[in-house]
């Protein structure tokens, strides 16, 4: 009986230690992104780019990461800055902390 409990306890601790190492590898850091290159497409929709610099990129003087979007119905305000965060180990994965602002339709 005690042997089974010990085995279960060891298995549980092993699983728990794996979960904590996973969560520590999923650390986020904050930055500021900028929306630019807002373009109206032939179909009346919009395309734009969202660029942001990572901490590693700042150290290495490398170019910022750019994400590109097509087919958006609303026109985002060009050159707006947006607070965001990205995964340190996978910097192309990000979350916006501020909403994107769009131009008002007239």
Backbone as numpy.savetxt, mean C-alpha at the origin, in Angstrom:
# Nx Ny Nz CAx CAy CAz Cx Cy Cz
-2.05 -39.22 29.29 -2.87 -38.02 29.29 -2.01 -36.77 29.29
-1.03 -36.72 30.24 -0.15 -35.55 30.31 0.73 -35.44 29.07
1.09 -36.60 28.51 1.91 -36.58 27.30 1.16 -35.94 26.14
-0.14 -36.26 26.01 -0.96 -35.67 24.96 -1.09 -34.17 25.16
-1.27 -33.75 26.39 -1.38 -32.31 26.68 -0.08 -31.60 26.36
1.05 -32.21 26.70 2.36 -31.61 26.40 2.58 -31.50 24.89
2.19 -32.53 24.16 2.34 -32.51 22.70 1.46 -31.41 22.11
0.21 -31.33 22.58 -0.68 -30.29 22.09 -0.15 -28.90 22.44
0.42 -28.75 23.63 0.99 -27.47 24.04 2.17 -27.09 23.16
3.02 -28.04 22.84 4.18 -27.78 21.97 3.70 -27.40 20.57
2.72 -28.11 20.06 2.18 -27.80 18.73 1.57 -26.40 18.73
0.79 -26.09 19.77 0.17 -24.78 19.87 1.23 -23.68 19.91
2.28 -23.85 20.71 3.34 -22.85 20.80 4.09 -22.70 19.48
4.28 -23.81 18.78 4.93 -23.77 17.48 4.10 -22.96 16.49
2.79 -23.21 16.46 1.90 -22.46 15.57 1.88 -21.00 15.95
1.80 -20.71 17.24 1.77 -19.34 17.72 3.06 -18.60 17.35
4.20 -19.25 17.46 5.46 -18.59 17.10 5.51 -18.30 15.61
4.93 -19.15 14.79 4.87 -18.90 13.35 3.99 -17.71 13.03
2.92 -17.55 13.75 2.01 -16.42 13.52 2.66 -15.10 13.90
3.42 -15.10 14.97 4.05 -13.84 15.37 5.15 -13.45 14.40
5.85 -14.41 13.83 6.87 -14.05 12.85 6.23 -13.53 11.57
5.06 -14.06 11.22 4.35 -13.55 10.07 3.91 -12.11 10.28
3.37 -11.82 11.45 2.89 -10.46 11.69 4.04 -9.47 11.75
5.20 -9.88 12.23 6.32 -8.95 12.29 6.88 -8.67 10.90
6.67 -9.59 9.94 7.14 -9.33 8.58 6.15 -8.46 7.80
4.97 -8.23 8.37 3.96 -7.42 7.71 3.91 -6.02 8.30
5.04 -5.42 8.52 5.08 -4.08 9.10 4.85 -3.03 8.01
4.06 -2.02 8.38 3.74 -0.92 7.48 4.52 0.32 7.88
4.80 1.17 6.92 5.41 2.46 7.21 4.67 3.53 6.41
4.66 4.73 6.93 3.90 5.81 6.29 4.76 6.62 5.33
4.10 7.18 4.35 4.74 8.06 3.38 3.66 8.97 2.79
4.04 9.78 1.85 3.09 10.65 1.15 3.19 10.35 -0.34
2.05 10.10 -0.95 2.00 9.86 -2.39 1.49 11.09 -3.10
1.70 11.14 -4.40 1.20 12.26 -5.20 0.50 11.69 -6.44
-0.67 12.24 -6.73 -1.40 11.86 -7.94 -0.99 12.83 -9.04
-0.59 12.27 -10.17 -0.13 13.11 -11.28 -0.47 12.44 -12.60
-0.16 13.13 -13.69 -0.44 12.64 -15.05 -1.91 12.30 -15.24
-2.81 13.11 -14.68 -4.24 12.88 -14.88 -4.57 13.19 -16.34
-5.17 12.22 -17.01 -5.46 12.33 -18.44 -6.87 11.85 -18.72
-7.58 12.59 -19.56 -8.90 12.15 -20.01 -8.71 11.22 -21.19
-9.33 10.05 -21.13 -9.21 9.04 -22.17 -10.28 9.26 -23.25
-10.14 8.57 -24.37 -11.08 8.71 -25.49 -12.52 8.36 -25.10
-12.68 7.44 -24.15 -14.02 7.02 -23.74 -14.63 7.94 -22.68
-13.94 9.06 -22.36 -14.45 10.00 -21.38 -14.06 9.69 -19.95
-13.40 8.56 -19.73 -12.93 8.19 -18.40 -11.52 8.75 -18.20
-10.94 8.49 -17.04 -9.66 9.10 -16.70 -8.61 8.06 -16.33
-7.38 8.45 -16.57 -6.21 7.67 -16.15 -5.34 8.59 -15.31
-4.62 8.00 -14.37 -3.68 8.78 -13.56 -2.63 7.87 -12.95
-1.59 8.49 -12.42 -0.52 7.76 -11.73 -0.48 8.20 -10.27
-0.15 7.27 -9.40 0.09 7.54 -7.99 1.53 7.13 -7.71
2.36 8.08 -7.31 3.78 7.80 -7.05 4.11 8.09 -5.60
5.01 7.27 -5.04 5.46 7.48 -3.66 6.87 6.94 -3.49
7.60 7.57 -2.61 8.99 7.19 -2.34 9.03 6.32 -1.09
9.78 5.22 -1.16 9.97 4.36 0.00 11.20 4.81 0.78
11.30 4.37 2.01 12.49 4.70 2.82 13.74 4.14 2.17
13.66 2.92 1.66 14.81 2.30 0.98 15.18 3.09 -0.26
14.17 3.56 -1.00 14.42 4.36 -2.19 15.09 5.68 -1.87
14.71 6.29 -0.74 15.35 7.54 -0.32 16.82 7.31 -0.02
17.13 6.19 0.64 18.53 5.88 0.99 19.37 5.65 -0.27
18.77 5.01 -1.27 19.51 4.66 -2.49 19.34 5.69 -3.61
18.63 6.77 -3.33 18.33 7.80 -4.34 17.70 7.21 -5.59
16.85 6.21 -5.39 16.18 5.59 -6.55 14.85 6.28 -6.83
14.30 5.98 -7.97 13.04 6.59 -8.39 11.90 6.09 -7.51
10.85 6.91 -7.39 9.69 6.46 -6.60 8.93 5.34 -7.31
8.12 4.65 -6.53 7.23 3.62 -7.08 6.03 4.34 -7.68
5.60 3.91 -8.85 4.42 4.48 -9.49 3.40 3.39 -9.76
2.17 3.66 -9.40 1.04 2.78 -9.69 0.17 3.53 -10.70
-0.36 2.84 -11.70 -1.10 3.49 -12.77 -2.54 2.96 -12.82
-3.46 3.86 -13.02 -4.88 3.53 -13.01 -5.54 4.01 -14.29
-6.41 3.19 -14.85 -7.14 3.49 -16.09 -8.62 3.29 -15.87
-9.43 4.03 -16.63 -10.86 3.79 -16.63 -11.61 4.31 -15.41
-11.09 5.32 -14.75 -11.76 5.90 -13.60 -12.83 6.88 -14.08
-14.00 6.84 -13.49 -15.13 7.67 -13.92 -14.93 9.12 -13.51
-14.40 9.35 -12.31 -14.19 10.72 -11.83 -12.76 11.16 -12.10
-12.59 12.48 -12.29 -11.27 13.05 -12.54 -10.64 13.44 -11.20
-9.52 12.77 -10.80 -8.85 13.17 -9.56 -8.13 14.51 -9.74
-8.00 15.23 -8.66 -7.28 16.50 -8.71 -5.80 16.20 -8.91
-5.22 16.82 -9.93 -3.82 16.58 -10.29 -2.89 17.18 -9.23
-1.80 16.53 -8.98 -0.73 16.95 -8.05 -1.17 17.01 -6.59
-2.25 16.32 -6.24 -2.64 16.28 -4.83 -1.77 15.29 -4.07
-1.49 15.63 -2.83 -0.70 14.76 -1.96 -1.64 13.97 -1.07
-1.32 12.69 -0.91 -2.18 11.78 -0.14 -1.32 11.02 0.87
-1.74 11.03 2.12 -1.06 10.23 3.15 -1.39 8.77 2.87
-0.38 7.93 3.00 -0.54 6.51 2.71 0.47 5.70 3.51
0.33 4.40 3.47 1.32 3.51 4.07 1.54 2.33 3.14
2.72 1.72 3.25 3.05 0.57 2.41 3.75 -0.48 3.25
3.70 -1.72 2.78 4.39 -2.81 3.46 5.89 -2.67 3.23
6.66 -2.73 4.29 8.11 -2.57 4.18 8.71 -3.66 3.31
8.27 -4.90 3.49 8.84 -6.02 2.73 8.27 -6.13 1.31
7.12 -5.54 1.05 6.45 -5.57 -0.26 5.93 -4.17 -0.55
6.78 -3.23 -0.91 6.37 -1.82 -0.99 5.34 -1.50 -2.08
5.06 -2.43 -2.99 4.01 -2.14 -3.97 2.62 -2.35 -3.37
2.55 -2.96 -2.18 1.27 -3.13 -1.48 1.10 -1.92 -0.58
0.00 -1.20 -0.77 -0.20 0.05 -0.02 -1.65 0.23 0.37
-1.86 1.16 1.30 -3.20 1.59 1.71 -3.21 3.11 1.72
-4.27 3.68 1.22 -4.43 5.13 1.30 -4.99 5.48 2.68
-4.41 6.49 3.32 -4.90 6.94 4.61 -5.80 8.15 4.46
-5.74 8.82 3.32 -6.60 9.95 2.99 -7.41 9.56 1.75
-8.60 10.08 1.62 -9.37 9.80 0.39 -8.82 10.62 -0.78
-8.99 10.10 -1.97 -8.63 10.84 -3.17 -9.69 11.92 -3.38
-9.24 13.13 -3.70 -10.17 14.23 -3.99 -10.36 14.33 -5.50
-11.60 14.56 -5.88 -11.96 14.62 -7.30 -12.48 16.01 -7.63
-12.36 16.38 -8.91 -12.90 17.67 -9.35 -14.41 17.61 -9.32
-15.03 18.74 -9.06 -16.48 18.81 -9.02 -17.03 18.91 -10.43
-18.06 18.16 -10.73 -18.71 18.26 -12.04 -19.53 19.53 -12.09
-19.49 20.22 -13.21 -20.23 21.48 -13.38 -21.33 21.34 -14.39
